[in-house]
């Protein structure tokens, strides 16, 4: 036996080590047995609670993901049914007033994406709150903090929220789509991209406008339904109206029979009559219903054909630069009258300078 053991057995106090440190207590087998027994009893007392919580969380997650999948599939089927309903009327008279297949596809994708995102956020967010409540976490402070943070974010990002909501309603209501020509007030042009926050427009000069959806207060869509092409023809007041109308009717009839104008014209070209009558001219209004977005092309072709037909019929078109020519054809009545002479006025400097000098009288001699 060693010396420390003998001294302990004799009851003597061992001599402290030079360093003065106390040796750590070594756990005995009995201490380890007591710890294991306590842990086993604690596990035995709480395993049922853990199992119940685990099953409850698993049930919540399974129901949430199953509900999310079912809702997303229902939204997809609803969008597909809407597309099939629109495609069924493509061959009818109403089909010409509807948007094309590409625009329908883009619109359905945007609507489906928004609805699926909203449904996923609501379902998964509710499931996350239920899981936290399973862990006996008090959700009242969390919900209160989330409410305050939401209000603060809403005030700070109110423009972003306004743009997003405006974009959602624009897409749902199908106010415009890619390829449409619109007048949004702040900018106008052809729509090249529709987003939930920003709409991109291609202007007439090729520039790209980024218009925030929240800034759009009114929209004029020039590509939905049909358009109207109107041309004003100004002729001299002395022209024969019957001959003018007959010439315009001939131009209209010929244009409606030729391609591609017979497809762009959705109605006959009508001579509406006199739009205004002035002293030296009168305006005849010509109008036609056209395919959306093709009114400008039809107006240009109408002007081209009317000018050629009027030249062939010797009908003079007046207005603008041609009005100057009409004024020049009339002789000027003051051309033969001489300009007033400055010598006709006796008080003018010219008359005073041209008048003879009167001789001065000498005084009489004394």
PyMOL commands that set and color helices and strands:
alter all, ss='L'
color gray80, all
select helices_A, chain A and resi 3-9+29-87+94-97+101-134+139-156+158-172+213-215+241-257+261-264+295-312+322-329+342-344+349-354
alter helices_A, ss='H'
color red, helices_A
select strands_A, chain A and resi 181-183+188-194+198-202+208-212+220-221+226-236+270-277+281-291
alter strands_A, ss='S'
color yellow, strands_A
deselect
rebuild
show_as cartoon
